[in-house]
Amino acid sequence: MRIMGLDYGSKTVGVAVSDPMLITAGGLEIIRRKDENKLRQTLARIEELIAEYEVGEIVLGFPKNMNNTVGDRAELSLEFKEKLERRTGLPVVMWDERLSTVEADKVMMDAGVRRENRKEYVDKIAATIILQGYLDRRSAENKN
């Protein structure tokens, strides 16, 4: 079994998946759509990836406001969570993703990715950061 990490945005979903040992997260792809409300193809692609990678759990980024309140973007993520659970039958864990995009940008800057090219990768890297945070927390909790 593997765990999938998702960074849900208005027109993209960054996708990452864990290794089978649930230690490391790796970026997989970015699913793009033309309209924010057109999710059928996005959900179908997620289902394909779940089958291909034998995913048993999903971690979805939860974009809370910096003051810990739930804003519009977070509400949309909660709606997406419900759709994912209904469509896939898998548990979906919400993971605080504050600053994950900032961290993804920093990773790309450190790697020398040009500013104009960063937008191309940021969602996949953010999904990887979300999933790795979750995997690290799980590992720490299992040690206690």
Helices and strands as residue ranges (DSSP letters): E 2-8, E 12-18, E 25-32, H 40-53, E 55-62, H 72-88, E 92-96, H 100-110, H 115-143
